[in-house]
Every structure is written in C-alpha cells, then in structure tokens.
Amino acid sequence: MRNMRILASAVAPLFLGAISALAAGEAQVAAPAAAPAGGDPLTLSAAAGGSNMFETDIQEDGGKFSRARVGAAFGLDYRFTDALAMKNKVNYTYDSYNFSDTLGDVDPWGNVHTLTYNMLFEYKIDDTWTLFGGPNAGYAAEDGADWGHALIWGGSVGAKYRVNPDLMVGLGIAGIQPIEDGFAVLPIILLDWKISDEFALRNSNPIPGVTMGFLGLEGVWMFAKDWEAVVGAQVEKSRFRLSDNNPIAESGVGQVTGVPVYARVNWKANEQVTVSGIIGAIANGNLRIDDKNGNKIGDDVDYDTAPFVGAMVSFKQ
C-alpha cells in the first residue's frame, strides 16, 4: 500500500541514526560499548533526555508552533566470542506539538510517538576489519492513529575499517521494505577520529529526547578531565501516521524536517554516568501533510529558525 511506503520512507532516517550509533559503538557518549576480550560479555546502557523547541513562526502567515520532546534509549550488547557480538537498542521519542494562530484555528496534529528497535550483529575479521548487519522495526504515529498502519521494518549491512588506533571509518546501507512497494536504500557513513588527546571528530547520532537526526557530524573538545564540549549538526526528518480523527487528513501522514545545529557539554560524573546539557537551533525547517493515500495536501510550509534547549543523562554498565 502506498501509505505504508510513505511512512517507511519517513522513519527510515531515524533507523539510520540508531544503526549508525550502534555500528560506531564508542563514537557517542550514550552508545553502548562492546565488552573487551576476556571481560564481561554483557553490556547494558540507558539514556533519557528532554528538550523544548521554543515557539517559532510558520511562514506565509501559517501561524506559530512549539514542541516539547522527551525520549529514552535502552541498549543491550552481548559478546558471544572475541569475534562475534550482538547489539540491541530500543529508542522511544514523544513529541508534543503546540500550534497557535493556524488557518481556521485547526491544529495539524498533536502528540506523536516514535518507537524503534534495532538489532545489529558484528563480526570482527581481524584487528582492522569488522562486518555488521541486522534487522530493525518500528512505529511512528499521532495519538489516535491506527498503529497497525504505522509499522515498518528493514535492515542494514556494512563494514568498519580500523585505520589505526585513533581512526575508524565505515560504510554501509540501510534498507526499508514497505508493503507492496520497492526497497528504499539509504547510506550509512561512519567516522570516529581522535585527532589528538584533546580533539576528535565523529558521527552526530540521535540524542535521546533532544534530536532524531541522521547523516550528521560533530567535533569534540576534551577540555578537562571528565569534561567535553561538543558542536554538531544533523539532518532530521520525522514522519508519522496521523490520527483517524485528524481534522485535516484522517489517517494521513504528517512530516517535520529540519537541521538541528547544537552545542553541548558532557560531564562524566563517574565511570557509569554521563550528564549532558544542550543548546541549539533548528534551521531549514519545513512542515507537510499528506492524505492517507500519500497525496500532498496544500503546499509545504517553512518555519523560521527555532531555538531549543535540552538535557540528557546516560548510563553504561
């Protein structure tokens, strides 16, 4: 069905970000790390955060909107042997939108839930090459939507290359298979580069409760013991099934895109807990609504650059 294809193409970016975080491993503070050879084969991780995007104008006299977001991620890694490991990650994001002064005082949508699960297997060929791949599945829907029409699934495959102890690069593909439609393929690009003892460059992965972006990059300054200053940017696309009673498009599809640009400070409180504070702005934002058959309703509308603040705490055992 075409409406399933639309939803699949939308949530694929969120999968891509989660897959990149899993595959990169150590590249993100909140990402679970594999157990060292001979150590505990099981690694648990969790992260939770929240953010607020302040009210911004929808262009072409479309009104205004703001968004409050909370989210959590849970990870479980298991190393079967020194060469073979399995990584599991569950991500949940809750977005609460608040519209005002819209045409006819009708809200395009309200509260949106996004839930994803990613499983990734890693096989270490030698000290330089590692292969990875696995399935994923998820939902994205407004309150009151039919979750049976919000299910998608797919998978990923790729390889990582350890150039030296300070540099890892990787490439792969992530695919989403909608019902009765073609296979959508997206690239996975991995980078973890420790430039010096103080500076690093790495993938910008989803920050639970703050961003759901993909294909991003961030620079890291380790300016003091247990402290990091980070600047980064991502491409974010949130697309979701609308409520069966949505006033504009019953069972349609909503879409929000933008480019979060942010700065954050990470404090490693102890060996297990890291606390982060984030400020930023979402640029190049756009809103769109499709009907249940995937036909666009009206024109896309842009929104002004929107500032946001957020915080996250992560745990790794």
Steps between C-alpha positions, in 0.01 A plus 500: 500500500626846416427643843728238655776595256467864606536418869794269430692762307444737791612294797797354309716800599441432870602137445809620318605717790450219752683250278790743458521543878501124552756435228730783610489376860736728686425805284212622719505555876162328541578210266576159653858379472600141430652303783878452471635158418495284809276743689130500580321396178185698591478880481190697599435865422219750539446866423215743557454862411264784432495821299285797410488665159379854561212651305584591143306654211364288218565700187234625258277599793465138607496576871746386764604178671728362769598150603584322825688170464601221736665174413694198618732238357589158639787285379613144561819364344616141524836371385480131410870471416791737448389524136118494517273744684132598496370851575135583578355846539148630568424871446181681602419867430189694604435832325232739625420772243324824586359700205341845516348746254478235230254527213152438642660447844544132408805317634668286230589240766562464872707237682721263303667175611801342327626157609783308331692180562837422342697177516855499366750216472871576477767259380861599549706354217833630633641801681398733215180368338159450664178406320157599634137442411155429640125570495293790635134584553292785637190716525432873462149631566293785641269432793188331366665354190468137396833352607438209267560746216810647663726192493814486288801269487833471328867424551858614457839366397848651481863492607730696729873546444742585781765708324701540820422516874372857459296471179204282401299542180206301368245472223173314468142509381170500686187378324130528580250264337149646491201282413436467126770747400866522408792479736623837632878515551699759699875530564672446835818702549710441814787705637684500832823700485702595807702784352699559820468447873264800509310497170286245315263481205216247492148418384221718635246245614150540651500656849211335691228753572678774308570406135404219263743595224720306262792563262657743743844587632629642826831633627613428855733696727609308812594815690535352849495168681148350468375799294422539129375792291325392180365682193305314234224493243258239367232459239168415670182365342201395708211347306204329665152359456229750592199432720190335356318817613759752383309816394710557187588151376337200667757218519735716291871565544670791676857606441744730679852558367787719609873523571580510874825688562611471861763542767514278804714435805551144625604434859606149595378484858658157554594192301134423429309830482533792257291818516453731199357848452406611149408828329438549130273606219311318225561653157349434158175374660199381303150361573288282272177298506399216264166323483469128576584415140820701500373802306631832628237731649576862414857628483796428724558786744830609650548615857749749639818391672391363838724504812492208743651387830533149638670263740588131508639249746650170389605185685727215396563183700 
